[in-house]
Amino acid sequence: MTGHRGNPGLRGRLLNKSVDAYVLAIETFNRLSAKYRVEAFCYLVCNAWERLLKGKILDDTRKRSSIYFPKVRKQQHRTLALRDCIKRMLPNEKDPIRAHQTGRPSVCKRLPIPAEKGTSFTVPMGATLAPYRSGEFS
């Protein structure tokens, strides 16, 4: 543990779990026999984005406390929600990307599962997971 100078271990775990959540979301969406697959997909994609943004916030600030709300007496620490992460990453409310943050799932098409580990594929948001699989994170 490196103290308050940033925790690459935590950032790395957030990044790995984010990628796992994306892959699981796509697998769930492609599973035609699953009930509530769209709802599960939306939950997992939001979870993946939240973890990815928390990792980016940690990477930028180098402070573990940056992903937590201030401590309230006699309550557990709470981490930032997806909406709070977006507000921190995109502080301008008129930013076109932030303007589309409605909380409603977008229309998605069926996506193929990659053939082998580390294969690049496109997720509904238009981002590719290839750089995240190889360990690049900037």
ZAMARGU-4260 file (C-alpha; in steps of 0.2 Angstrom, whole numbers, plus 5000, padded with zeros to 4 digits):
<rodrens>
0) 5000/5000/5000 | 5007/5017/4995 | 4997/5028/5007 | 4989/5044/4999 | 5001/5045/4984
5) 4989/5035/4973 | 4985/5017/4974 | 4989/5008/4957 | 4983/4992/4965 | 4966/4999/4967
10) 4966/5008/4950 | 4971/4992/4942 | 4957/4982/4951 | 4944/4995/4946 | 4950/4994/4928
15) 4950/4975/4927 | 4933/4974/4935 | 4927/4987/4923 | 4932/4976/4908 | 4925/4961/4916
20) 4908/4970/4918 | 4908/4975/4900 | 4912/4957/4893 | 4898/4950/4905 | 4886/4963/4899
25) 4889/4959/4881 | 4888/4940/4885 | 4872/4943/4894 | 4864/4953/4880 | 4869/4940/4867
30) 4861/4926/4878 | 4844/4925/4869 | 4836/4914/4882 | 4839/4925/4897 | 4825/4934/4905
35) 4828/4953/4909 | 4844/4952/4898 | 4842/4970/4893 | 4840/4976/4911 | 4855/4966/4916
40) 4865/4973/4902 | 4861/4991/4907 | 4865/4988/4925 | 4882/4979/4920 | 4887/4993/4907
45) 4883/5007/4920 | 4893/4997/4933 | 4908/4996/4921 | 4908/5014/4916 | 4907/5019/4935
50) 4922/5008/4939 | 4931/5015/4923 | 4928/5033/4928 | 4933/5030/4946 | 4950/5022/4940
55) 4952/5038/4929 | 4948/5049/4944 | 4961/5040/4954 | 4974/5041/4940 | 4971/5060/4939
60) 4971/5064/4957 | 4983/5051/4965 | 4972/5052/4980 | 4961/5037/4986 | 4949/5048/4995
65) 4944/5057/4978 | 4932/5043/4974 | 4923/5044/4991 | 4910/5056/4998 | 4915/5065/5014
70) 4913/5053/5029 | 4896/5055/5038 | 4897/5051/5057 | 4891/5034/5061 | 4889/5029/5043
75) 4900/5019/5031 | 4911/5027/5018 | 4901/5029/5001 | 4910/5029/4985 | 4904/5040/4970
80) 4890/5035/4960 | 4891/5035/4941 | 4882/5052/4940 | 4895/5060/4952 | 4909/5052/4942
85) 4902/5060/4926 | 4900/5077/4935 | 4918/5076/4940 | 4925/5071/4923 | 4914/5083/4913
90) 4911/5098/4924 | 4903/5108/4910 | 4885/5105/4910 | 4883/5111/4892 | 4896/5098/4886
95) 4887/5088/4872 | 4892/5071/4880 | 4885/5076/4897 | 4869/5083/4889 | 4865/5065/4884
100) 4866/5058/4902 | 4848/5054/4905 | 4849/5039/4915 | 4839/5029/4901 | 4846/5015/4892
105) 4850/5018/4873 | 4845/5007/4859 | 4858/4993/4857 | 4860/4980/4843 | 4866/4962/4846
110) 4885/4962/4847 | 4897/4947/4844 | 4907/4939/4857 | 4926/4940/4854 | 4934/4924/4848
115) 4949/4924/4859 | 4955/4934/4874 | 4962/4951/4870 | 4952/4952/4854 | 4946/4970/4850
120) 4928/4972/4849 | 4916/4987/4849 | 4904/4990/4863 | 4887/5000/4861 | 4895/5016/4867
125) 4907/5016/4853 | 4923/5013/4863 | 4935/4998/4860 | 4942/4988/4874 | 4958/4983/4866
130) 4969/4996/4875 | 4961/4992/4891 | 4965/4973/4889 | 4983/4977/4885 | 4985/4987/4901
135) 4986/5004/4893 | 4977/5017/4903 | 4979/5036/4901
</rodrens>
